[in-house]
Amino acid sequence: MAIIKQNAIHSLKLPDFRNLGICLRILVVANLLGLFASLAASNNLTEWLPGFTRWSALMQPVLLLSLLAVYAIQPWLAKLHGYIAYPIALLIPVTFSLLAHVVASEILHIDLASSLLRTLTLTASITAITLLYLQLRQRALTPAIAEARLQALQARIRPHFLFNSINAVLSIVRSDSKQAETALMDMADLFRVLMADNRELVPLAQELALCRQYLALEKLRLEHRLNLNWQVDNMPQDALIPPLILQPLLENAVYHGIEPLADGGTISIQLHSTRNELHIQLRNPYQPGSTHHQGNRMALSNIRERLQLHFDVEASLNIRQDNGHYAVHIIIPYRHRAAA
């Protein structure tokens, strides 16, 4: 019951009004609703176009000013409870609609076809339907609670990793008890993060530390077969990313790329930022035709869905295979704590 209540509260979270994809969806949905409203209010098609033109002339400035307003106060809105944030988001376009109607009728002396009450009602209805659409879309992209978390856990970290890591620790308990203790602490930290309710953006440095712990466990097992090439000097320390984005990619690289090769290979991890984008690039060898290389689509699909949930069209995940190497390139907007 507590989990259901917690997820119901989370589902009320406002969309990110600073996201380009969200803004484009608002513009399209609001104008389509205005189009249908004008059509419903017209007696015939000849009256519809002039009616929609008058509506558009009044409402387009309201729509654009509302988007600018919610863009400006997005960091503040994000801190509010959904039951408070949604009424505020609804009130903003209604207020601008009221001002636009007063200016047009009282100051510019424009003869408006609709009354003030009808204008405010239409604005409130369009805003409410648009927010409802965004909320339903967000829920559709958010995995179902208990079952999805279990599936995500199984997709992120396979049983063979747990068994192999335990065996690797057991093999060094007597010869190097200190290293065995460190490995067990890494395992505990890793599973603690995996079992947590990972929905909010986390610092990139935190994700990177988790990946180093994971790779330390794999290095303990694979030894010289696993080599790492870290290129993170240009990594923005304050960047925020969805949790467990890089770790599943590294697990795929180890399981599908390194393990099938008798001599192992090198995994390259590159993190850097350009302008307002964060680039995450991972490259590993792979053996064409290997059965080990099949079945790694689940984690990639999970990552794509979470990137879409957090960043909409502003994020991308690209895969490339060439010359016996498998490369993944993720581009996400550069977010930091002050702007989150």
C-alpha positions as a printed Julia matrix, in Angstrom:
340×3 Matrix{Float64}:
   0.0     0.0     0.0
   2.85    2.38    0.82
   4.48    1.64   -2.54
   1.25    2.35   -4.41
   0.79    5.62   -2.52
   4.4     6.63   -3.2
   4.03    5.96   -6.93
   0.69    7.78   -7.08
   2.42   10.84   -5.66
   5.29   10.48   -8.11
   2.85   10.19  -11.02
   1.6    13.72  -10.23
   4.98   15.2   -11.01
   4.8    17.99  -13.6
   6.51   17.5   -16.97
   9.75   19.33  -17.63
   8.64   22.57  -19.26
  12.25   23.3   -20.23
  12.3    20.25  -22.45
  12.04   21.06  -26.15
   9.94   17.98  -26.88
   7.45   18.83  -24.13
   7.11   22.43  -25.4
   6.49   21.23  -28.96
   3.86   18.76  -27.76
   2.09   21.52  -25.81
   2.02   23.78  -28.88
   0.66   21.03  -31.12
  -1.95   19.72  -28.67
  -3.19   23.19  -27.65
  -3.6    24.32  -31.27
  -5.36   21.08  -32.25
  -7.78   21.5   -29.34
  -8.39   25.12  -30.37
  -9.0    23.95  -33.92
 -11.62   21.44  -32.82
 -13.22   23.94  -30.42
 -13.57   26.5   -33.23
 -15.01   23.85  -35.53
 -17.56   22.79  -32.9
 -18.63   26.4   -32.31
 -19.15   27.13  -36.03
 -22.41   26.55  -37.84
 -20.63   25.65  -41.08
 -17.15   25.41  -42.57
 -17.25   28.93  -43.99
 -17.57   30.35  -40.47
 -14.94   28.04  -39.03
 -11.8    29.51  -40.61
 -12.48   33.15  -39.61
 -13.45   31.97  -36.14
 -10.25   29.96  -35.74
  -8.2    32.9   -37.04
  -9.71   35.23  -34.42
  -9.14   32.64  -31.7
  -5.57   32.08  -32.82
  -4.78   35.8   -32.87
  -5.86   36.06  -29.24
  -4.59   32.75  -27.89
  -1.2    32.36  -29.59
   0.35   35.19  -27.52
  -1.28   33.66  -24.42
   0.17   30.25  -25.26
   3.68   31.58  -25.92
   3.69   33.79  -22.8
   2.48   30.85  -20.72
   5.3    28.65  -22.03
   7.84   31.36  -21.23
   6.4    31.72  -17.73
   6.48   28.01  -16.88
   9.95   27.79  -18.44
  11.16   30.53  -16.1
   9.68   29.02  -12.93
  10.3    25.34  -13.8
  12.95   24.84  -11.05
  10.52   26.21   -8.46
   7.56   24.21   -9.8
   9.62   21.01   -9.72
  10.0    21.35   -5.94
   6.26   21.62   -5.31
   3.86   18.78   -4.63
   1.82   17.82   -7.68
  -1.44   18.87   -6.01
  -0.02   22.41   -5.8
   2.07   22.52   -9.0
  -0.74   21.47  -11.35
  -3.21   24.2   -10.25
  -0.43   26.77  -10.66
   0.35   25.46  -14.15
  -3.38   25.69  -14.93
  -3.73   29.18  -13.48
  -0.88   30.72  -15.52
  -2.51   30.5   -19.0
  -5.9    31.43  -17.53
  -4.35   34.59  -16.07
  -2.67   35.5   -19.35
  -5.95   34.81  -21.17
  -7.75   37.18  -18.8
  -5.16   39.91  -19.41
  -5.26   39.38  -23.18
  -9.05   39.6   -23.25
  -9.06   42.81  -21.16
  -6.35   44.44  -23.27
  -8.04   43.49  -26.55
 -11.54   44.62  -25.53
 -10.9    47.55  -23.19
  -7.66   49.08  -24.47
  -7.48   48.13  -28.15
 -11.29   48.17  -28.49
 -11.34   44.98  -30.52
 -14.79   43.45  -30.9
 -14.31   39.91  -29.61
 -16.76   37.25  -30.66
 -16.63   35.4   -27.34
 -17.35   36.62  -23.82
 -14.75   36.75  -21.07
 -16.28   33.73  -19.32
 -16.23   31.67  -22.52
 -12.59   32.66  -23.2
 -11.48   31.7   -19.7
 -13.45   28.45  -19.79
 -11.96   27.49  -23.14
  -8.44   28.33  -21.97
  -8.85   26.35  -18.75
 -10.29   23.38  -20.65
  -7.49   23.32  -23.24
  -4.84   23.66  -20.52
  -6.39   20.91  -18.41
  -6.65   18.51  -21.36
  -3.05   19.25  -22.4
  -1.75   18.63  -18.87
  -3.82   15.44  -18.68
  -2.32   14.24  -21.98
   1.21   14.91  -20.71
   0.43   13.15  -17.44
  -1.0    10.07  -19.2
   2.0    10.0   -21.52
   4.34   10.16  -18.55
   2.51    7.31  -16.86
   2.65    5.25  -20.05
   6.41    5.69  -20.22
   6.93    4.99  -16.53
   7.32    1.24  -15.86
   4.65   -0.41  -13.69
   5.84   -0.41  -10.11
   6.65   -3.7    -8.39
   6.76   -6.01  -11.42
   8.75   -3.6   -13.59
  11.3    -2.97  -10.85
  11.9    -6.7   -10.56
  12.21   -7.03  -14.33
  14.55   -4.06  -14.47
  16.7    -5.58  -11.74
  16.92   -8.85  -13.65
  17.78   -6.98  -16.84
  20.44   -4.85  -15.18
  22.37   -7.5   -13.37
  22.24  -11.15  -14.41
  22.33  -14.1   -12.02
  25.57  -15.31  -13.53
  27.27  -12.11  -12.37
  26.18  -12.71   -8.78
  27.34  -16.32   -8.75
  30.62  -15.55  -10.53
  31.36  -12.65   -8.19
  30.73  -14.78   -5.1
  33.0   -17.51   -6.46
  35.69  -14.93   -7.25
  35.5   -13.57   -3.69
  35.65  -17.08   -2.21
  38.79  -17.81   -4.23
  40.73  -14.98   -2.56
  39.28  -15.05    0.95
  42.33  -16.8     2.38
  45.01  -15.39    0.1
  43.87  -11.74    0.19
  41.21  -11.18    2.84
  41.42   -7.39    2.5
  40.61   -7.5    -1.22
  37.8    -9.98   -0.56
  36.32   -7.62    2.03
  36.5    -4.71   -0.43
  34.81   -6.82   -3.11
  31.97   -7.75   -0.77
  31.46   -4.08    0.13
  31.35   -3.24   -3.59
  28.72   -5.93   -4.11
  26.66   -4.59   -1.23
  26.83   -1.02   -2.57
  25.95   -2.18   -6.08
  22.87   -4.13   -5.01
  21.8    -1.34   -2.66
  21.62    1.04   -5.61
  19.89   -1.52   -7.82
  17.2    -2.17   -5.21
  16.6     1.55   -4.58
  13.74    3.51   -6.13
  15.79    4.98   -8.98
  13.63    7.6   -10.69
  15.29   10.97  -10.2
  18.4    12.21  -11.94
  21.65   11.49  -10.09
  25.13   13.07  -10.25
  27.29   11.67  -13.0
  30.13   11.17  -10.51
  27.85    8.88   -8.45
  27.0     6.75  -11.49
  30.68    6.6   -12.4
  31.64    5.44   -8.9
  29.05    2.66   -9.13
  30.48    1.59  -12.5
  34.0     1.44  -11.08
  32.75   -0.8    -8.28
  31.02   -3.08  -10.77
  34.09   -3.28  -13.02
  36.33   -3.97  -10.02
  34.23   -7.08   -9.33
  34.46   -8.18  -12.96
  38.2    -7.47  -13.0
  38.57   -9.71   -9.97
  37.05  -12.53  -11.98
  38.39  -11.89  -15.49
  41.8   -10.53  -14.38
  44.05   -9.66  -17.35
  41.33  -10.44  -19.9
  39.47   -7.26  -18.95
  41.2    -3.97  -19.7
  39.71   -0.53  -19.24
  40.39    2.76  -20.98
  38.85    5.63  -19.01
  38.59    8.98  -20.82
  36.78   11.09  -18.25
  39.1    14.07  -17.72
  36.63   16.36  -19.51
  33.64   14.97  -17.63
  31.42   17.7   -16.1
  31.37   16.84  -12.4
  28.02   18.52  -11.75
  26.12   16.83  -14.6
  22.95   14.9   -13.75
  21.91   11.73  -15.6
  19.24    9.03  -15.19
  20.52    6.39  -12.76
  21.83    3.07  -14.02
  22.43    4.25  -17.57
  26.11    3.4   -17.88
  26.29    0.3   -15.66
  23.99   -1.88  -17.84
  26.01   -0.86  -20.91
  29.22   -1.92  -19.19
  27.62   -5.21  -18.18
  26.66   -5.81  -21.8
  30.2    -4.95  -22.88
  31.66   -7.48  -20.43
  29.17  -10.27  -21.02
  28.7    -9.94  -24.8
  32.09   -8.5   -25.74
  34.88   -9.57  -23.4
  33.78  -13.0   -22.11
  33.44  -14.71  -25.52
  37.03  -13.73  -26.46
  39.78  -16.06  -25.25
  42.24  -13.17  -24.87
  39.66  -10.7   -23.64
  39.85   -7.08  -24.74
  39.57   -3.41  -23.81
  36.45   -1.45  -22.95
  36.73    2.27  -23.64
  34.58    4.7   -21.66
  34.52    8.33  -22.78
  32.55   11.09  -21.05
  32.62   14.7   -22.16
  30.36   17.69  -22.74
  29.96   19.97  -25.74
  27.87   23.11  -25.47
  24.7    22.03  -23.65
  25.04   18.3   -24.29
  26.6    15.45  -22.36
  28.15   12.66  -24.44
  28.54    9.11  -23.1
  30.48    6.81  -25.42
  31.31    3.18  -24.79
  33.27    0.89  -27.11
  34.13   -2.78  -26.75
  35.26   -5.66  -28.99
  32.76   -8.24  -30.11
  32.89  -11.51  -32.02
  30.44  -11.59  -34.97
  28.15  -14.59  -34.87
  28.77  -15.31  -31.2
  25.69  -16.53  -29.33
  26.93  -14.49  -26.37
  26.33  -11.36  -28.38
  22.63  -12.1   -28.8
  20.01  -10.94  -26.34
  21.48   -7.64  -25.22
  18.54   -5.63  -26.56
  16.56   -5.68  -23.31
  18.92   -3.34  -21.46
  19.22   -1.04  -24.49
  15.42   -0.83  -24.81
  15.14   -0.08  -21.1
  17.69    2.71  -21.39
  15.96    4.19  -24.45
  12.62    4.29  -22.62
  14.12    5.99  -19.57
  15.95    8.53  -21.73
  12.67    9.32  -23.46
  10.9     9.64  -20.13
  13.47   12.09  -18.74
  14.47   14.06  -21.85
  11.93   13.28  -24.61
  13.36   14.13  -28.06
  16.42   15.88  -26.63
  18.2    12.58  -25.89
  19.45    9.92  -28.29
  21.08    6.49  -28.17
  22.99    5.31  -31.24
  24.66    1.95  -31.84
  27.4     1.22  -34.34
  29.24   -2.0   -35.24
  32.43   -1.85  -37.28
  35.78   -3.63  -37.51
  34.97   -6.09  -34.74
  33.89   -3.4   -32.29
  30.55   -2.47  -30.77
  30.0     1.2   -29.91
  27.19    2.93  -28.02
  26.83    6.71  -28.07
  24.35    8.47  -25.77
  23.64   12.19  -26.02
  21.56   13.86  -23.31
  20.97   17.51  -22.34
  23.47   18.87  -19.84
  21.58   19.22  -16.59
  23.09   20.24  -13.28
  21.81   20.58   -9.73
  20.99   24.3    -9.96
  18.84   23.82  -13.07
  17.28   20.48  -12.16
